[in-house]
């Protein structure tokens, strides 16, 4: 599983011309599910997202976790994170099929909510317009194969 996690002042997702979900300060998470991912990867990445200390403390150091920072999460499915770009036209065969990806995407969301976070989402496979006001900017790439 891969996530591109951006610390934001605000973020939103628009579907069919209307705001579907929005958050204030927190993380915009673009989440990709690999064809070989299981619940173990979903639990691992949810734990990392909810515990990553990239908010600044009183000394300006990245040392505060999202819960203590009062962060919200906006988690958007993003199969293109597993694009194969060996040719000029990307292939997406490494991305999980919807029957695998949707339950794992929903598990990550559920685990983050269980930890007390307000979690906004997109709609799996919808045409979405995602907007964010990046904070820092701070952007971190997470890959469960490296965690």
N, C-alpha and C positions, 0 to 999 in steps of 0.2 A: 504494500500500500504506500502511496506517496501523498504528501500534502505540501502545498505551498502556503505557508502561514505568513500573513502580513499583519503587523501591528497597525491598527487604524484608529483614527478619531471618530470615524463613522463609516458605514458601508450599507449598501442596499442592493436588492435584486429586483428587477422589473420584468414582468411577464405580461405579454399582450398589452403593453402600454400603461400598466398599473403597477405600483410598488407592491410586490408580494410580501417582502420581508425587509426589515432594516434593523440595524443596531447602532448604538453609540460607540463609545470607546471599547476596544477589544481586539479580536482577531477575525480577519477574513481568512477563511480556510478553503482552498480549492483542493478537493480530495479525489484522488484517483485510485481505483481498485484494480489490482492485477489479477489475471486469470487464475493464478495459483493461490491467491489470498484466502485465508480462513478467518474464523472468529478470533483466533489468537492475534492476528495482525491488527484486526479492528480494535481489540482491547488494548493492545500495545500503543497504537497511535493515539487513541482517545486519552490514555493516561499521559502520554507525552504532551499532547496539546493542552491538557488541563493543568499541567505542572510546569511548563516551560517558563523559566524566570527571565522574561525579557522586558519587564516594565521597570522603570527607573525608581531607585530608592531616593532618600533625602540627599544623598551624595552624588546623584546623577549616574549611579552605576546600575546596570541591568541586573537586578537582584530580587525583584518582586514577582511573585507568581500571579497568574490571572485572577484567581479567587481573591487574593488580598488587594488587587488593583481594582476590583469591582468590574472586571471585564465581561463583555458579552461576546458571543460567538456567532458568526454567520458562516455556515458550512454549505458549500456548493459542490455538487458532483462534477467531476472534470475528467472524463475518460481520456482526453488528449494528453494527460500527463504521462501516459505510456505510449506515446507516439514513437514509431520507428522511423527515423529520418535518414536512413541510409541512401534512399533515392530522394529526388526532389519532391515527390508526392508522398506525404506521410502515410504510414500504415498503422492500424490500430489493433492488430491481432493479439497483442499482449494484454490489452484491456479486458477486464472481465465482462462477460455477457450480462445483460440486465438481470437474468434470474439469479445470478451470483452477486452482482454488484449492488443491487438495490437493498437486499437484506443486510449486507455488510455496511453500507452507507448509513442505513437506518440504525444499526447497532452502535456505530460511532456517535451518532446524534443522541441516542438514548443514554449511553454511558456518560456523555458530557452533561446531559440534563440531570442524571442521577447524582452527579457531583455538585449540583446546585447552580449550574450556569443557565442563563437565558440563552437559548439557541434559536437563531433564525435559520431558515433553509431556503433552498430553491426547490424546483420540481425536477426530478430526474428526467433527463432527455428533453426538457423543454428548451425553447429558444429564449435565453435569458440575457438581459443587459445588467451587468454587474458594475456598480460604481463604488469607489472608495476614496476616502481622504486618508492617505497613508501618514503614519506617525513616525517620524525619524528621518527617512524611511528605514524600517526594520523589516526585512523579509528573510524567512528561514525555510529551507527545504528539508523536509523529513522523509525518510525512506525506511520502512520497517526492516529492510535487509541490512541497514546500517545502525539500527538502534540496539 
